[in-house]
């Protein structure tokens, strides 16, 4: 099991008790929030084949990477003990302080244990990080969402990267389920900062060799990095759950604004070419929106509003109210990132939504019984499979990119 004091973690028992303790903690966390928790795509744990190795098939006279199903247990070493230099060294996974339950799920999916790391804050707020095991020559993945408090969590990730760099890790990948500052991705008016580019520079200068991100606010953020970026979409997880509800021909996908039309159109296409509606809005200032009109037919339909994140929920709640006024049978909100700032939970649980579907890219912060409409989908399998494929230099296009 683990003993915690603030943000400081230390190992106090054997590895088996640590994993079991983490699992019990995850169960307690889910029970505390009292909402539906649905697993993500695929099996809850990868098959015991833990790594891709070179198969006997030849392509143009060279060995090729074989899939996991092509290998037997006797031919495949443990994923934690890989030494093939072409695969970047042994794999190590460490978690930041923000979302350790998600990191533990990812490690369980890969049949591994989280690496031992100490993270704490001094009295003046400075972040301290120390790795408790050797990572020399390892392929290291650091799982940390830069969610609120964004400045603290981002700084923690930077310090983690620096610690790994100075500990002689061979490759360092920052796995960022939620990338903060992604909305500051352009200069919309004079004298504005493009903070998404600044954060990309900070991660690169800290020593990250690669970034694995889930549902960036805009695809142009990928171009801000001078290192490789693997961008994975959370849509497959949301789509799988919606498909299981079998809403038939009454479904219409709604974009909460014109900027999200491309996302909503792709979502609708994957839901058996469902019809599309668009909410035309005008934003007076940041986090303040005024709905103007609806483009498309929503009368008598079950509306699924799709967005990448829900922050204060002002835009999506006003949009839902207009949809109901226009005769919609019901409204379901779907988003990958539950930022849930300020009055968000109060607005979302006010009764205008039949269901609010999000992922655990950010840990839920509501109190027990406060938000019965919430359904949390786990992206652990999606991230675990992405990490496994990045580590083994395999394609991740099949994961919904």
PyMOL commands that set and color helices and strands:
alter all, ss='L'
color gray80, all
select helices_A, chain A and resi 15-33+68-70+73-75+79-81+85-87+100-109+150-166+195-206+219-224+235-245+248-250+258-270+314-325+344-348+380-391+397-399
alter helices_A, ss='H'
color red, helices_A
select strands_A, chain A and resi 2-5+8-11+36-38+54-59+62-65+91-95+117-121+127-131+139-143+171-176+210-214+228-232+251-255+275-285+288-295+302-310+330-338+355-359+374-377
alter strands_A, ss='S'
color yellow, strands_A
deselect
rebuild
show_as cartoon
